[in-house]
Every structure is written in C-alpha cells, then in structure tokens.
Amino acid sequence: MIRICLTADPDNFPACVDDANALTRSIPANVHITSFPGLPQRGYALAVIHDENNNAKLDTLAGIPREGYGFSRNAAVRFGPPRFSAARFMVAGDAELQQVKMRYIF
C-alpha cells in the first residue's frame, strides 16, 4: 500500500496525526497517481510512505526507514524528515501536479 498525507498545517507535517483537516489516502502500490480535487488555494505538503507490510505506519530500525518514503517537492532528508517549508507547494489554480520520488534505504 501507498499511504499519502496532505496537510496545510506545519505543526502536523509529516505525520498528520493531530490535523483534523489533513487529507489521507491509501492506494495500492501499483497505482501511481491520485488526486485531491477541490483543494482551497494555499500551501500544502505531501508525505508518502510505501507501507509494504500494511501496518499503517513507516517502519524504522534505529530511526532509519525500512520502507520507502517521499515528500512533495522531493524535499531533501537529513537526520529526520524535512521541514514543512522544504516540502511546501502552492495550489494556485484548478490543478497542481506533484511527482514524489520514493526513497528506499534497505
């Protein structure tokens, strides 16, 4: 499964756990596109994980991801997830396309 979290709240990025307005989506790993129609025009950030064992979380070993992950704008990862500002993109019209490069360490 691919798990996607879309949020406009910097305090809840990347987990979206306490964000009542976050949009989440789970799609089969062989599906490579999804959409979030009708978003208000503002800044958002995406966090994506490849949940290989379907346990609804990113598995880690000593803090190192054991499953694939990625972020909007392909924000760089250094000693933890990127800041919201690094992954932030603006929705300014009817469509905004983000291509997320998945990263695998193991």
MMTF fields as JSON, N, C-alpha, C and O atoms, coordinates in Angstrom:
{
  "mmtfVersion": "1.0.0",
  "mmtfProducer": "UNKNOWN",
  "numBonds": 423,
  "numAtoms": 424,
  "numGroups": 106,
  "numChains": 1,
  "numModels": 1,
  "chainsPerModel": [1],
  "groupsPerChain": [106],
  "chainIdList": ["A"],
  "bondAtomList": [4, 2, 8, 6, 12, 10, 16, 14, 20, 18, 24, 22, 28, 26, 32, 30, 36, 34, 40, 38, 44, 42, 48, 46, 52, 50, 56, 54, 60, 58, 64, 62, 68, 66, 72, 70, 76, 74, 80, 78, 84, 82, 88, 86, 92, 90, 96, 94, 100, 98, 104, 102, 108, 106, 112, 110, 116, 114, 120, 118, 124, 122, 128, 126, 132, 130, 136, 134, 140, 138, 144, 142, 148, 146, 152, 150, 156, 154, 160, 158, 164, 162, 168, 166, 172, 170, 176, 174, 180, 178, 184, 182, 188, 186, 192, 190, 196, 194, 200, 198, 204, 202, 208, 206, 212, 210, 216, 214, 220, 218, 224, 222, 228, 226, 232, 230, 236, 234, 240, 238, 244, 242, 248, 246, 252, 250, 256, 254, 260, 258, 264, 262, 268, 266, 272, 270, 276, 274, 280, 278, 284, 282, 288, 286, 292, 290, 296, 294, 300, 298, 304, 302, 308, 306, 312, 310, 316, 314, 320, 318, 324, 322, 328, 326, 332, 330, 336, 334, 340, 338, 344, 342, 348, 346, 352, 350, 356, 354, 360, 358, 364, 362, 368, 366, 372, 370, 376, 374, 380, 378, 384, 382, 388, 386, 392, 390, 396, 394, 400, 398, 404, 402, 408, 406, 412, 410, 416, 414, 420, 418],
  "bondOrderList": [1, 1, 1, 1, 1, 1, 1, 1, 1, 1, 1, 1, 1, 1, 1, 1, 1, 1, 1, 1, 1, 1, 1, 1, 1, 1, 1, 1, 1, 1, 1, 1, 1, 1, 1, 1, 1, 1, 1, 1, 1, 1, 1, 1, 1, 1, 1, 1, 1, 1, 1, 1, 1, 1, 1, 1, 1, 1, 1, 1, 1, 1, 1, 1, 1, 1, 1, 1, 1, 1, 1, 1, 1, 1, 1, 1, 1, 1, 1, 1, 1, 1, 1, 1, 1, 1, 1, 1, 1, 1, 1, 1, 1, 1, 1, 1, 1, 1, 1, 1, 1, 1, 1, 1, 1],
  "groupList": [{"groupName": "MET", "atomNameList": ["N", "CA", "C", "O"], "elementList": ["N", "C", "C", "O"], "formalChargeList": [0, 0, 0, 0], "bondAtomList": [1, 0, 2, 1, 3, 2], "bondOrderList": [1, 1, 2], "singleLetterCode": "M", "chemCompType": "L-PEPTIDE LINKING"}, {"groupName": "ILE", "atomNameList": ["N", "CA", "C", "O"], "elementList": ["N", "C", "C", "O"], "formalChargeList": [0, 0, 0, 0], "bondAtomList": [1, 0, 2, 1, 3, 2], "bondOrderList": [1, 1, 2], "singleLetterCode": "I", "chemCompType": "L-PEPTIDE LINKING"}, {"groupName": "ARG", "atomNameList": ["N", "CA", "C", "O"], "elementList": ["N", "C", "C", "O"], "formalChargeList": [0, 0, 0, 0], "bondAtomList": [1, 0, 2, 1, 3, 2], "bondOrderList": [1, 1, 2], "singleLetterCode": "R", "chemCompType": "L-PEPTIDE LINKING"}, {"groupName": "CYS", "atomNameList": ["N", "CA", "C", "O"], "elementList": ["N", "C", "C", "O"], "formalChargeList": [0, 0, 0, 0], "bondAtomList": [1, 0, 2, 1, 3, 2], "bondOrderList": [1, 1, 2], "singleLetterCode": "C", "chemCompType": "L-PEPTIDE LINKING"}, {"groupName": "LEU", "atomNameList": ["N", "CA", "C", "O"], "elementList": ["N", "C", "C", "O"], "formalChargeList": [0, 0, 0, 0], "bondAtomList": [1, 0, 2, 1, 3, 2], "bondOrderList": [1, 1, 2], "singleLetterCode": "L", "chemCompType": "L-PEPTIDE LINKING"}, {"groupName": "THR", "atomNameList": ["N", "CA", "C", "O"], "elementList": ["N", "C", "C", "O"], "formalChargeList": [0, 0, 0, 0], "bondAtomList": [1, 0, 2, 1, 3, 2], "bondOrderList": [1, 1, 2], "singleLetterCode": "T", "chemCompType": "L-PEPTIDE LINKING"}, {"groupName": "ALA", "atomNameList": ["N", "CA", "C", "O"], "elementList": ["N", "C", "C", "O"], "formalChargeList": [0, 0, 0, 0], "bondAtomList": [1, 0, 2, 1, 3, 2], "bondOrderList": [1, 1, 2], "singleLetterCode": "A", "chemCompType": "L-PEPTIDE LINKING"}, {"groupName": "ASP", "atomNameList": ["N", "CA", "C", "O"], "elementList": ["N", "C", "C", "O"], "formalChargeList": [0, 0, 0, 0], "bondAtomList": [1, 0, 2, 1, 3, 2], "bondOrderList": [1, 1, 2], "singleLetterCode": "D", "chemCompType": "L-PEPTIDE LINKING"}, {"groupName": "PRO", "atomNameList": ["N", "CA", "C", "O"], "elementList": ["N", "C", "C", "O"], "formalChargeList": [0, 0, 0, 0], "bondAtomList": [1, 0, 2, 1, 3, 2], "bondOrderList": [1, 1, 2], "singleLetterCode": "P", "chemCompType": "L-PEPTIDE LINKING"}, {"groupName": "ASN", "atomNameList": ["N", "CA", "C", "O"], "elementList": ["N", "C", "C", "O"], "formalChargeList": [0, 0, 0, 0], "bondAtomList": [1, 0, 2, 1, 3, 2], "bondOrderList": [1, 1, 2], "singleLetterCode": "N", "chemCompType": "L-PEPTIDE LINKING"}, {"groupName": "PHE", "atomNameList": ["N", "CA", "C", "O"], "elementList": ["N", "C", "C", "O"], "formalChargeList": [0, 0, 0, 0], "bondAtomList": [1, 0, 2, 1, 3, 2], "bondOrderList": [1, 1, 2], "singleLetterCode": "F", "chemCompType": "L-PEPTIDE LINKING"}, {"groupName": "VAL", "atomNameList": ["N", "CA", "C", "O"], "elementList": ["N", "C", "C", "O"], "formalChargeList": [0, 0, 0, 0], "bondAtomList": [1, 0, 2, 1, 3, 2], "bondOrderList": [1, 1, 2], "singleLetterCode": "V", "chemCompType": "L-PEPTIDE LINKING"}, {"groupName": "SER", "atomNameList": ["N", "CA", "C", "O"], "elementList": ["N", "C", "C", "O"], "formalChargeList": [0, 0, 0, 0], "bondAtomList": [1, 0, 2, 1, 3, 2], "bondOrderList": [1, 1, 2], "singleLetterCode": "S", "chemCompType": "L-PEPTIDE LINKING"}, {"groupName": "HIS", "atomNameList": ["N", "CA", "C", "O"], "elementList": ["N", "C", "C", "O"], "formalChargeList": [0, 0, 0, 0], "bondAtomList": [1, 0, 2, 1, 3, 2], "bondOrderList": [1, 1, 2], "singleLetterCode": "H", "chemCompType": "L-PEPTIDE LINKING"}, {"groupName": "GLY", "atomNameList": ["N", "CA", "C", "O"], "elementList": ["N", "C", "C", "O"], "formalChargeList": [0, 0, 0, 0], "bondAtomList": [1, 0, 2, 1, 3, 2], "bondOrderList": [1, 1, 2], "singleLetterCode": "G", "chemCompType": "PEPTIDE LINKING"}, {"groupName": "GLN", "atomNameList": ["N", "CA", "C", "O"], "elementList": ["N", "C", "C", "O"], "formalChargeList": [0, 0, 0, 0], "bondAtomList": [1, 0, 2, 1, 3, 2], "bondOrderList": [1, 1, 2], "singleLetterCode": "Q", "chemCompType": "L-PEPTIDE LINKING"}, {"groupName": "TYR", "atomNameList": ["N", "CA", "C", "O"], "elementList": ["N", "C", "C", "O"], "formalChargeList": [0, 0, 0, 0], "bondAtomList": [1, 0, 2, 1, 3, 2], "bondOrderList": [1, 1, 2], "singleLetterCode": "Y", "chemCompType": "L-PEPTIDE LINKING"}, {"groupName": "GLU", "atomNameList": ["N", "CA", "C", "O"], "elementList": ["N", "C", "C", "O"], "formalChargeList": [0, 0, 0, 0], "bondAtomList": [1, 0, 2, 1, 3, 2], "bondOrderList": [1, 1, 2], "singleLetterCode": "E", "chemCompType": "L-PEPTIDE LINKING"}, {"groupName": "LYS", "atomNameList": ["N", "CA", "C", "O"], "elementList": ["N", "C", "C", "O"], "formalChargeList": [0, 0, 0, 0], "bondAtomList": [1, 0, 2, 1, 3, 2], "bondOrderList": [1, 1, 2], "singleLetterCode": "K", "chemCompType": "L-PEPTIDE LINKING"}],
  "groupTypeList": [0, 1, 2, 1, 3, 4, 5, 6, 7, 8, 7, 9, 10, 8, 6, 3, 11, 7, 7, 6, 9, 6, 4, 5, 2, 12, 1, 8, 6, 9, 11, 13, 1, 5, 12, 10, 8, 14, 4, 8, 15, 2, 14, 16, 6, 4, 6, 11, 1, 13, 7, 17, 9, 9, 9, 6, 18, 4, 7, 5, 4, 6, 14, 1, 8, 2, 17, 14, 16, 14, 10, 12, 2, 9, 6, 6, 11, 2, 10, 14, 8, 8, 2, 10, 12, 6, 6, 2, 10, 0, 11, 6, 14, 7, 6, 17, 4, 15, 15, 11, 18, 0, 2, 16, 1, 10],
  "groupIdList": [1, 2, 3, 4, 5, 6, 7, 8, 9, 10, 11, 12, 13, 14, 15, 16, 17, 18, 19, 20, 21, 22, 23, 24, 25, 26, 27, 28, 29, 30, 31, 32, 33, 34, 35, 36, 37, 38, 39, 40, 41, 42, 43, 44, 45, 46, 47, 48, 49, 50, 51, 52, 53, 54, 55, 56, 57, 58, 59, 60, 61, 62, 63, 64, 65, 66, 67, 68, 69, 70, 71, 72, 73, 74, 75, 76, 77, 78, 79, 80, 81, 82, 83, 84, 85, 86, 87, 88, 89, 90, 91, 92, 93, 94, 95, 96, 97, 98, 99, 100, 101, 102, 103, 104, 105, 106],
  "secStructList": [7, 3, 3, 3, 3, 3, 3, 1, 7, 4, 4, 4, 6, 6, 6, 7, 6, 6, 7, 6, 6, 7, 3, 3, 3, 3, 3, 7, 6, 6, 7, 7, 7, 7, 7, 7, 6, 6, 7, 7, 1, 1, 3, 3, 3, 3, 3, 3, 3, 3, 7, 6, 6, 7, 1, 1, 1, 7, 7, 3, 3, 6, 6, 3, 3, 1, 1, 7, 3, 3, 3, 4, 4, 4, 7, 7, 7, 1, 1, 1, 7, 7, 7, 2, 2, 2, 2, 7, 3, 3, 7, 7, 1, 1, 7, 7, 7, 7, 7, 7, 7, 7, 5, 7, 7, 7],
  "xCoordList": [0.83, 0.0, 0.872, 1.965, 0.367, 0.98, 0.081, -1.121, 0.666, -0.085, 0.347, 1.538, -0.635, -0.37, -1.037, -2.185, -0.321, -0.859, -0.637, 0.483, -1.692, -1.632, -2.096, -3.21, -1.249, -1.605, -1.176, -0.235, -1.872, -1.504, -0.985, -0.673, -0.89, -0.502, 0.949, 1.236, 1.864, 3.28, 3.502, 4.438, 2.666, 2.852, 2.499, 2.88, 1.784, 1.383, 2.011, 1.514, 3.076, 3.807, 5.032, 5.717, 5.341, 4.716, 3.653, 3.049, 3.397, 2.541, 1.046, 0.299, 0.59, -0.829, -1.707, -2.925, -1.142, -1.894, -2.933, -4.069, -2.579, -3.493, -4.132, -4.659, -4.092, -4.627, -5.986, -6.065, -7.048, -8.402, -8.678, -9.582, -7.907, -8.113, -7.19, -7.273, -6.314, -5.41, -6.218, -7.241, -5.732, -6.338, -5.384, -4.2, -5.891, -5.071, -5.678, -6.879, -4.822, -5.258, -4.386, -3.175, -4.996, -4.272, -4.64, -5.815, -3.611, -3.844, -2.938, -1.883, -3.325, -2.448, -1.105, -1.037, -0.054, 1.299, 1.47, 2.361, 0.645, 0.79, 0.05, 0.119, -0.655, -1.314, -0.343, 0.136, -0.062, 0.978, 0.457, 1.236, -0.851, -1.403, -2.678, -3.438, -2.887, -4.128, -4.377, -3.511, -5.549, -5.848, -6.621, -7.254, -6.545, -7.265, -8.039, -7.58, -9.199, -9.933, -10.531, -10.84, -10.683, -11.368, -10.583, -11.179, -9.273, -8.469, -8.529, -8.453, -8.664, -8.554, -7.151, -6.182, -7.05, -5.758, -4.95, -5.313, -3.841, -2.929, -1.715, -1.564, -0.857, 0.326, 0.045, -0.633, 0.572, 0.412, 1.752, 2.689, 1.82, 2.962, 2.43, 1.454, 3.1, 2.741, 3.814, 5.007, 3.383, 4.272, 3.721, 2.518, 4.595, 4.184, 5.036, 6.251, 4.402, 5.17, 4.676, 3.499, 5.594, 5.27, 5.149, 6.141, 3.944, 3.66, 3.644, 2.586, 4.836, 4.988, 4.281, 3.788, 4.223, 3.585, 2.172, 1.556, 1.661, 0.285, -0.089, -1.187, 0.844, 0.559, 0.246, 0.197, 0.037, -0.387, 0.642, 0.269, 1.927, 2.977, 4.283, 4.441, 5.206, 6.533, 7.396, 7.669, 7.82, 8.666, 10.101, 10.612, 10.743, 12.13, 12.953, 12.407, 14.252, 15.214, 16.243, 16.988, 16.293, 17.186, 16.956, 17.896, 15.689, 15.331, 15.518, 15.215, 16.013, 16.241, 15.057, 14.728, 14.409, 13.242, 13.584, 14.577, 12.735, 12.877, 11.918, 11.944, 11.074, 10.143, 10.368, 10.975, 9.874, 10.047, 9.27, 8.223, 9.79, 9.158, 9.492, 10.44, 8.716, 8.982, 8.159, 7.219, 8.53, 7.867, 7.665, 8.405, 6.656, 6.438, 7.695, 8.504, 7.815, 8.996, 10.267, 11.373, 10.112, 11.256, 12.238, 13.452, 11.662, 12.452, 13.542, 13.311, 14.71, 15.853, 15.616, 14.987, 16.127, 16.006, 17.394, 18.316, 17.524, 18.792, 18.465, 17.825, 18.877, 18.666, 17.223, 16.974, 16.291, 14.881, 14.139, 14.752, 12.831, 12.04, 12.312, 12.766, 12.034, 12.237, 11.217, 10.18, 11.529, 10.577, 9.447, 9.606, 8.31, 7.162, 7.556, 7.156, 8.333, 8.706, 9.488, 9.392, 10.251, 11.022, 10.13, 10.447, 9.032, 8.127, 6.907, 6.102, 6.774, 5.582, 5.488, 6.468, 4.284, 3.972, 2.655, 1.846, 2.438, 1.229, 0.224, 0.582, -1.023, -2.12, -2.721, -3.317, -2.547, -2.963, -4.02, -4.435, -4.455, -5.466, -6.212, -6.261, -6.789, -7.574, -6.711, -7.198, -5.45, -4.62, -3.197, -2.652, -2.625, -1.216, -0.703, -1.313, 0.402, 0.955, 2.222, 3.118, 2.293, 3.496, 3.94, 3.153, 5.183, 5.77, 6.705, 7.654, 6.43, 7.213, 8.131, 7.681, 9.418, 10.408, 10.5, 10.797, 10.243, 10.314, 11.776, 12.56, 12.116, 13.48, 13.434, 12.565, 14.382, 14.491, 15.918, 16.872, 16.068, 17.4, 17.781, 18.926, 16.841, 17.115, 16.583, 16.718],
  "yCoordList": [-1.191, 0.0, 1.251, 1.274, 2.265, 3.585, 4.447, 4.551, 5.057, 5.919, 7.362, 7.67, 8.234, 9.626, 10.53, 10.309, 11.53, 12.533, 13.9, 14.238, 14.671, 16.031, 16.977, 16.847, 17.923, 18.852, 20.274, 20.49, 21.221, 22.636, 23.125, 24.307, 22.232, 22.584, 22.192, 21.004, 23.147, 22.825, 22.031, 21.235, 22.232, 21.527, 20.045, 19.274, 19.637, 18.24, 17.557, 16.53, 18.109, 17.5, 16.803, 17.395, 15.588, 14.818, 13.822, 13.175, 13.668, 12.581, 12.831, 11.879, 14.076, 14.431, 13.826, 13.768, 13.386, 12.674, 13.555, 13.121, 14.766, 15.647, 16.716, 17.703, 16.535, 17.529, 17.075, 16.21, 17.648, 17.273, 17.617, 17.046, 18.549, 18.956, 18.254, 18.498, 17.39, 16.657, 15.702, 15.16, 15.518, 14.544, 13.366, 13.544, 12.182, 10.989, 10.071, 10.096, 9.277, 8.377, 7.136, 7.23, 5.979, 4.715, 4.137, 3.974, 3.832, 3.291, 2.085, 1.997, 1.159, 0.015, 0.49, 1.495, -0.235, 0.171, 0.216, 0.908, -0.501, -0.487, 0.684, 0.856, 1.489, 2.697, 3.86, 4.077, 4.588, 5.619, 7.042, 7.983, 7.21, 8.561, 8.617, 7.651, 9.742, 10.007, 11.505, 12.271, 11.914, 13.345, 13.748, 12.929, 15.026, 15.642, 16.826, 17.965, 16.571, 17.662, 18.642, 18.285, 19.885, 20.898, 21.486, 21.995, 21.429, 21.997, 23.521, 24.14, 24.126, 25.587, 26.03, 25.296, 27.209, 27.719, 28.146, 29.091, 27.435, 27.71, 26.803, 26.106, 26.813, 25.963, 24.63, 24.574, 23.563, 22.207, 21.481, 21.916, 20.379, 19.468, 18.045, 17.73, 17.191, 15.775, 14.924, 15.191, 13.906, 12.858, 11.536, 11.289, 10.693, 9.433, 8.314, 8.461, 7.191, 6.009, 4.81, 4.716, 3.899, 2.61, 1.623, 1.064, 1.425, 0.577, -0.89, -1.474, -1.463, -2.797, -3.882, -4.851, -3.744, -4.772, -4.367, -5.057, -3.266, -2.827, -2.644, -3.009, -2.071, -1.836, -0.359, 0.047, 0.429, 1.837, 2.742, 3.756, 2.404, 3.277, 3.011, 1.986, 3.949, 3.795, 3.023, 3.505, 1.838, 1.025, 1.518, 1.843, 1.57, 2.019, 1.024, 0.217, 1.095, 0.344, 1.352, 1.901, 1.602, 2.612, 3.981, 4.752, 4.272, 5.561, 5.655, 6.688, 4.591, 4.58, 3.885, 2.754, 4.547, 3.94, 2.617, 2.507, 1.621, 0.311, 0.156, -0.859, 1.158, 1.154, 2.439, 3.393, 2.441, 3.614, 4.812, 4.666, 5.999, 7.242, 8.338, 8.214, 9.405, 10.553, 11.743, 11.613, 12.909, 14.147, 15.026, 14.924, 15.89, 16.825, 17.663, 17.873, 18.126, 18.886, 18.055, 18.583, 16.746, 15.855, 16.472, 16.47, 16.999, 17.667, 16.732, 15.543, 17.289, 16.515, 16.025, 16.706, 14.845, 14.236, 14.172, 13.583, 14.791, 14.773, 14.576, 15.438, 13.493, 13.261, 13.509, 14.211, 12.949, 13.109, 13.702, 14.082, 13.782, 14.294, 15.771, 16.488, 16.223, 17.646, 18.51, 18.026, 19.778, 20.74, 20.957, 20.743, 21.384, 21.696, 22.672, 22.502, 23.685, 24.717, 24.14, 24.665, 23.084, 22.47, 21.658, 21.52, 21.127, 20.3, 21.08, 20.558, 22.304, 23.106, 23.459, 23.851, 23.308, 23.757, 24.503, 24.283, 25.37, 26.193, 25.622, 25.25, 25.557, 25.265, 26.623, 27.292, 27.007, 28.35, 28.332, 29.389, 27.152, 27.07, 25.757, 25.144, 25.339, 24.108, 22.853, 21.8, 22.95, 21.747, 22.086, 23.126, 21.212, 21.301, 19.874, 18.998, 19.633, 18.285, 18.179, 19.015, 17.159, 16.866, 15.457, 14.516, 15.303, 13.985, 13.726, 14.476, 12.659, 12.341, 11.179, 10.098, 11.41, 10.355, 9.555, 10.105, 8.272, 7.406, 7.055, 6.81, 7.039, 6.695, 5.404, 5.213, 4.528, 3.256, 3.123, 3.261, 2.861, 2.718, 1.247, 0.889, 0.399, -1.036, -1.766, -2.987],
  "zCoordList": [0.0, 0.0, 0.0, 0.566, -0.637, -0.594, 0.293, 0.052, 1.307, 2.224, 1.967, 1.931, 1.791, 1.45, 2.478, 2.865, 2.905, 3.82, 3.18, 2.798, 3.066, 2.534, 3.632, 4.139, 3.997, 5.067, 4.726, 3.963, 5.295, 5.203, 6.55, 6.699, 7.532, 8.898, 9.182, 9.326, 9.264, 9.508, 10.796, 10.869, 11.806, 13.071, 12.99, 13.87, 11.955, 11.812, 10.607, 10.144, 10.107, 8.995, 9.565, 10.399, 9.164, 8.097, 8.547, 7.691, 9.819, 10.294, 10.1, 9.872, 10.184, 10.042, 11.131, 10.963, 12.216, 13.254, 13.926, 14.119, 14.283, 15.01, 14.131, 14.644, 12.843, 11.915, 11.403, 10.531, 11.936, 11.534, 10.078, 9.469, 9.51, 8.12, 7.135, 5.932, 7.627, 6.734, 5.868, 6.286, 4.666, 3.76, 3.652, 3.367, 3.877, 3.765, 2.715, 2.449, 2.142, 1.101, 1.166, 1.366, 0.997, 0.869, -0.49, -0.817, -1.274, -2.609, -2.815, -2.187, -3.675, -3.953, -4.513, -5.222, -4.189, -4.593, -6.105, -6.597, -6.851, -8.308, -8.959, -10.176, -8.165, -8.667, -8.452, -7.339, -9.498, -9.423, -9.477, -9.624, -9.359, -9.421, -8.576, -8.505, -7.956, -7.232, -7.285, -7.708, -6.859, -6.895, -5.647, -4.98, -5.364, -4.257, -4.841, -4.752, -5.432, -6.082, -5.076, -3.939, -5.525, -4.746, -3.592, -2.643, -3.649, -2.561, -2.565, -3.625, -1.394, -1.332, -1.752, -1.563, -2.311, -2.751, -1.539, -0.837, -1.298, -0.187, -0.327, -1.331, 0.677, 0.679, 1.36, 2.386, 0.78, 1.297, 1.249, 0.581, 1.962, 1.859, 1.872, 2.553, 1.099, 0.999, 1.66, 1.52, 2.375, 2.868, 2.341, 2.411, 1.816, 1.203, 1.782, 1.916, 2.127, 2.52, 1.726, 1.378, 1.446, 0.84, 1.993, 2.46, 2.433, 3.592, 3.148, 2.918, 3.036, 2.469, 3.278, 2.699, 4.585, 5.413, 5.848, 6.66, 5.319, 5.52, 7.001, 7.421, 7.786, 9.207, 9.497, 10.658, 8.457, 8.556, 9.222, 9.812, 9.143, 9.671, 8.924, 8.26, 9.048, 8.46, 9.449, 10.549, 9.062, 9.933, 9.865, 8.793, 11.024, 11.098, 11.917, 12.668, 11.761, 12.563, 13.031, 12.219, 14.317, 14.899, 14.255, 14.057, 13.93, 13.35, 11.851, 11.254, 11.232, 9.779, 9.11, 9.466, 8.142, 7.495, 6.806, 6.087, 7.048, 6.414, 5.238, 4.541, 5.019, 3.908, 3.103, 3.589, 1.886, 1.04, 1.545, 2.177, 1.262, 1.689, 0.693, -0.083, 0.714, -0.143, 0.306, 1.091, -0.208, 0.176, -1.05, -2.028, -0.989, -2.084, -2.295, -1.391, -3.526, -3.974, -3.822, -3.943, -3.555, -3.341, -2.358, -2.56, -1.289, -0.248, 0.289, 0.508, 0.489, 0.973, 2.396, 3.206, 2.681, 4.006, 4.621, 4.058, 5.79, 6.523, 7.995, 8.597, 8.575, 10.008, 10.428, 11.408, 9.706, 10.0, 8.82, 7.822, 8.927, 7.81, 7.557, 8.45, 6.339, 6.04, 6.777, 7.23, 6.884, 7.448, 6.444, 5.242, 6.969, 6.134, 5.029, 3.877, 5.373, 4.397, 3.219, 2.11, 3.431, 2.343, 1.4, 0.218, 1.904, 1.104, 0.613, -0.159, 1.053, 0.753, -0.727, -1.36, -1.255, -2.615, -2.568, -1.667, -3.517, -3.542, -4.535, -5.652, -4.121, -5.028, -5.369, -4.525, -6.624, -7.016, -8.112, -8.587, -8.515, -9.565, -9.449, -8.383, -10.556, -10.549, -10.455, -10.043, -10.826, -10.827, -10.403, -10.772, -9.644, -9.26, -9.254, -8.641, -9.925, -10.039, -9.208, -9.321, -8.382, -7.614, -7.961, -7.861, -8.364, -8.581, -7.415, -7.185, -6.683, -5.489, -5.797, -6.178, -5.63, -5.818, -4.515, -3.454, -4.612, -3.429, -3.156, -4.073, -1.872, -1.455, -0.651, 0.199, -0.937, -0.237, 0.283, -0.483, 1.558, 2.149, 2.221, 1.945, 2.587, 2.699, 1.509, 1.422]
}
